[in-house]
Amino acid sequence: MQNVYNLCNESMQGVDIMPILVARKIRKTYGKRALKQEVLKGIDLEVHEGEFVGIMGPSGSGKTTLLNVLCSIDFVTEGIVEISGKQLQKMKERDLAKFRREHLGFIFQDYNLLDTLTVKENIL
């Protein structure tokens, strides 16, 4: 995934506000030595409050990997991921768990909800 485009709400254009998500020169590599596979190759991204961002690409292009490193499910090999001014890589595991619990929400592609439970029961 070489290019990520910031799809900005027109009313946000030209407004100088601090982004809520910043990714700088992020790289993600799996494997070692001859079996290395570089999935993310120096991606930069900013998302401001109120923006809707779409990430599109063919199968295997790194979309899920990008989302995983942006939300701390996985970690970058190189680069910086910052949410609300906090660098995820610098946080201890306990602090990161608290940060996720208080500030992030996850909806997985395979959400595995139980149809015998209510929506509230499925998320608690």
N, C-alpha and C positions, 0 to 999 in steps of 0.2 A: 504494500500500500504506500505509494509514493506521495500522493497528494490528498490532503484533507482540506475541504473548503468550509469556511465559516459561513453559514447561511443566516444572515442577520435580518431581523425585523426592521423594516424601513424606518420606523419611528426611533430606532436606536442609533441610526447612522449619525455620526458626528458628535455623539454624546460621550464625554470623557468620564467614564466611570470605571472603577476597578473590576476586572473580570472575577467571576466566582470560581472559574476553573482555568488553570494555566498549565499547559504542557510545553516544555522546551526541549528540543533535540532528543526526544525519547526514542530509544532503541530497545528492541527486545530480541534476544537471540536464544534459541533452544539448541541443546546439544553441545558437544565439545569437539575441538580439533577438526578432523576431516568431515565429521558429521554435523558441523554447525549449520544452522538454518536461521538466517536473519529475517525476522518476520516484520518488524517495524524498523524503519530506516530513517531516523532523524526527523520525526514528526513534530511540528509546532502547531499549537491550537490554543485559542482563547474562547471562552464562552462567558457571556455577560448575563446578568439576571434578566429574565424575560425572553431570552432567545430560545428558539427551537432549532436544534441541530440534527441534521440527518447524516448518517454515515452509510454510504453505499459502495458496493464493489462486488466483484465476482467471488464465488466460493473460494476460500483459501487465501484471500487477499489481506487478511489481518484484522478484519472488523471486530470480531469477538475478542481477539488479543488486545486490541486498542481499548475497547470498553473495559476489559478486565484490569488493565494497568491504570486506567483513569479512575477507577473506583476502588482500588487497593485489593481486589481479589487476587491479583498477581502483581509482581513488581517489575519495574523496568530494569534492563541490563545497564543502560546509561540514560542520563537526562534527569529532568525534574518534572514532577507532577505536584501541583499545588491546588488545594481546594480551600476557598475562603481564607487565603493567606497562610495556610499551614502546609508545609512540605511533607507529603506522605512518607517519603523515604527516611526522614529524620525522626519519625515517631516510633516509640517503643511499642511492642505488640499490644500491651495492655491499653495504652493510650489510643492506639489505632482502633482497637475493638470498641472502645468507648466513643470515639469519633464516628465510626460507622453506625453505631447504635443510635446516636443522637442526631446525626446530620445526613445520613445517606439512606436511600431505599433501593431495594433490588427487586426487579421483576425478571425472572429467568425465562428463557425461551421454552424450556421444559419445566413448567411451573409445578407440576405434580400436586395439584389441589385434590382434596378428598371431597367427593360429591355428597357425602353424608354429613359434612360440616357446613356451617354458614360461612360467609365471606370472613366475618370477624374471627371466627374460630380457626379458620385456615391461616390467618396471618399472625395470630397471637401465640 
